[in-house]
Amino acid sequence: MRTLILFAHPLLQKSHVNIHLIEGLNSIEGITFHDLYQKYPEFDIDVKREQQLLLEHDVIIFHHPFFWYSAPAIIKEWIDLVLEHDWAYGAKGNSLKGKYLFNFITAGGGAKAYCSDGYNQYTVREFLKPIEQTACLCKMTYLPPFIVFGTHSIKEEEVRDYRERYIKILKLIRDDKINFDELAGHEIMNDVTL
């Protein structure tokens, strides 16, 4: 299975975590790493090119920091422009049918901050409902997000562990060795033993 990583970080040079997580991803066979801010610094998204990339891949990942309980602005712009009516959704919109989508997120707060009793009152999955519904509308299967929690105080060895796990997930997807039905039943992908 081919995987497209749509990466969006408007301040990558200040990210001590994401800069390490993405290192070398573009050299993994079957993975296309696509940095949206690098490609479209003026938000002038090439809709046809992006649609062609989607058609060429089976799994789509939005990899981004968790900004204000959501994704960075370019992901919203990308969704608004690229997922056109009667292409991605609507009566004739079957271009993405059967594909998979999930978020790979870095969050400054710890896991305990994201629950009904926590500081943020909701789970990350609840905050991602608009993206989950977007996948559903486009006849895609939304998979639980993978989340790197506590990035404000994370240790270097933990970042290495997350990076290794990320690469393992990408290779398992590529080699069709992940049970997507089993994954779908989890709140977050971190809970799944791979």
Secondary structure, DSSP 8 states (H G I E B T S, - for coil): --EEEEE--TTGGG-TTHHHHSTTGGGSTTEEEEEHHHH-TT----HHHHHHHHHT-SEEEEEEE-BTTB--HHHHHHHHHHS-BTTTBSTT--TTTT-EEEEEEE-SS-GGGSSTTSTTSS-HHHHTHHHHHHHHHTT-EE---EEE--TTS--HHHHHHHHHHHHHHHHHHHTT-S-HHHHHTSSSGGGS--
